[in-house]
Amino acid sequence: KAAPIVDGRVWQLPVHPTQIYVQAGAFVRYDNARQLGAKLSSLGPAKVTTAQVGTQQFYRVRLGPIATVEQADMVLSRVISIGHPEARIVVD
């Protein structure tokens, strides 16, 4: 979002805090998400959260929050290596 300009001056707005996660998958069925979360829990805190996309509700499986980008890269590599090539790093 662009900084607002008022009377020729640019105003700086505070940045909202974000967190880094590895999203291992998103499912329509909660049971599938829960099973993947249980499988990945040995890699770190795994959580199932919901996301609404249009009229469809999805259950996302995320590991984290993760403290650094470097750690997120390592977790992502591990998740991919155990069979989840669709995993991604997300900042939320």
C-alpha positions as CSV (number, residue, x, y, z in Angstrom):
1,K,0.0,0.0,0.0
2,A,1.4,3.4,-1.0
3,A,2.2,6.0,1.7
4,P,-0.4,8.8,1.8
5,I,0.6,12.2,0.5
6,V,-1.1,15.1,2.3
7,D,-0.2,18.8,1.5
8,G,2.8,17.6,-0.5
9,R,4.2,15.6,2.4
10,V,4.6,11.8,2.5
11,W,3.5,10.2,5.7
12,Q,5.2,7.1,7.0
13,L,2.9,4.5,8.4
14,P,3.8,1.8,10.9
15,V,4.5,-1.7,9.6
16,H,2.3,-4.5,10.8
17,P,4.2,-7.4,12.3
18,T,4.3,-10.6,10.2
19,Q,5.4,-14.1,10.8
20,I,7.0,-16.8,8.5
21,Y,5.5,-20.2,8.0
22,V,6.0,-23.2,5.8
23,Q,2.6,-24.1,4.3
24,A,2.8,-27.9,3.5
25,G,-0.7,-28.2,2.0
26,A,-4.3,-27.0,1.8
27,F,-7.2,-29.4,1.9
28,V,-11.0,-29.3,1.5
29,R,-11.3,-32.0,4.1
30,Y,-10.3,-31.3,7.7
31,D,-9.2,-35.0,8.3
32,N,-6.6,-34.8,5.5
33,A,-5.2,-31.6,6.9
34,R,-5.1,-33.1,10.4
35,Q,-3.3,-36.2,9.2
36,L,-0.6,-34.2,7.5
37,G,-0.2,-31.9,10.5
38,A,0.3,-34.9,12.7
39,K,2.9,-36.4,10.2
40,L,4.8,-33.1,10.1
41,S,4.7,-32.3,13.8
42,S,8.2,-33.8,14.3
43,L,9.6,-31.0,12.2
44,G,8.1,-28.2,14.4
45,P,4.8,-26.8,15.6
46,A,2.2,-27.8,13.0
47,K,-1.1,-26.1,12.9
48,V,-4.3,-26.5,10.9
49,T,-5.9,-23.1,10.1
50,T,-8.8,-22.2,7.9
51,A,-8.9,-20.0,4.8
52,Q,-11.9,-19.0,2.8
53,V,-11.4,-18.8,-1.0
54,G,-14.5,-17.6,-2.7
55,T,-17.2,-19.9,-1.4
56,Q,-14.8,-22.8,-0.6
57,Q,-13.3,-23.3,2.9
58,F,-9.8,-24.8,3.0
59,Y,-7.8,-26.2,5.8
60,R,-4.1,-25.1,5.6
61,V,-1.3,-27.1,7.2
62,R,1.4,-24.7,8.4
63,L,4.6,-25.2,10.3
64,G,5.7,-22.2,12.4
65,P,5.9,-19.4,13.1
66,I,9.6,-19.7,12.1
67,A,12.1,-17.1,13.4
68,T,14.2,-16.5,10.3
69,V,14.2,-17.0,6.5
70,E,17.2,-19.3,6.8
71,Q,15.3,-21.6,9.2
72,A,12.2,-21.5,7.0
73,D,14.4,-22.6,4.0
74,M,15.7,-25.5,6.1
75,V,12.1,-26.6,7.2
76,L,10.9,-26.2,3.6
77,S,13.7,-28.5,2.3
78,R,12.8,-31.1,4.9
79,V,9.1,-31.0,4.1
80,I,9.8,-31.3,0.4
81,S,12.2,-34.2,1.0
82,I,9.6,-36.2,2.8
83,G,7.2,-36.0,-0.1
84,H,5.4,-32.7,-0.2
85,P,6.8,-30.8,-3.2
86,E,3.9,-28.4,-3.1
87,A,5.0,-26.8,0.2
88,R,5.8,-23.1,0.2
89,I,7.1,-20.4,2.5
90,V,4.4,-17.9,3.4
91,V,4.5,-14.6,5.3
92,D,1.4,-13.8,7.1
